[in-house]
């Protein structure tokens, strides 16, 4: 079974994305901040991370950089309600697979 991690500070987003990932056949984990997410990434053998850019303890770009140090092949999709061309370009250069603006379906 594939495994996904949803990293977002909003509980409703975490729950909704966890449900969607489960429906798609993923074992889904959730995290409300970057530090917790990085711990889970080191513990679990993940296939996908859905990562918010704005987190309470660090920003998503910082988390993305650490993720790529831990596992450069891990698929990371940035999700954000505060999209900008600058952050999209930076995320893609670091290795994000995609960059999606909230709200999304």
N, C-alpha and C positions, 0 to 999 in steps of 0.2 A: 504494500500500500504506500502510495506517495504521501509525503508529509509537508504541511505548510505551516508557516508562522505568520500571524497577523499582528502587526505592531502599530498601535494607534492609542492615543490618550482618551479617545471618546468611547465609552462603554458600548453605546448603540452600534457604532461602526464595527467594533471588534466582534460583537455578537452576530451582526448581520453577515459579515464576511466569513466568520467561522461556520455559520449555517450554510452559506453558499459553497464554501470549500468542501464541507462534509457531503453536501448533495452531489458534488462533482467527484467524489470518491477519495478525497484527501483525509488523512488523519490531521486534524487542525489543532494548533496550539495558539494561545493568545498572550500578548504582553502589552502592558500599558506604558512602558518607557524603554529607553535605549539600553540601560544597564541590564535590566531583566532579559531583554531580547538577546543581548550578546551572550549571556549565561546559557540561555536555551539553545542558541546556535552552536555553542561548544559542546553541549550535552547530547543534542538530538542529531540524527542524520536527516537533515532537511533537504527538500527538493525545491522549495519556493518560499520567498519572504515577500509579504506585502508590507511596505514600510512607509509610514507617514513621515512627512518632512518636519513637522512641528511636534516635538515631544517635550515633556516637562524637564527632563534632566540633561538632554543633549539634542542637537538637531539631527535630522535624518541623514544629512551628508556625512556627519561624523560617524554615525552608525554604519552607513554604507562603506566608508573607508575601512572600518574595523572588520566588517563582514568579509570584504574582499581580501583582507590579510589572513583571516581564518580559513576561508574557502573561496578561492577566486572563481570557481565554477558555479557557485550557488546563484540561482536565478533570483534576482531582486527586482521587484516592480515598485516604483515610488508612487504613492498616492498622496495628494495634497489639495487642500482647499485654498492654498496660497501660491498658485503656480506663477512662475516667471520664466522668461526665456533663459535668464542667467542660471537659475537653479536647475532647469531642465538640461542645459548644456553641460553644466558641471556634473550632474548625476550621471549622464550618459558617458562622459569622459572617464569617470571613475569605474564604470562598469554596470550601471543599471540596465536592465533589459528593456524597460519601458518606463514611462512617466505619465501618470494619469491624473487628470484634474477632477476633484470632487465638486459636485455630486456626480456619481456615475451609476450606471445600471448594470 
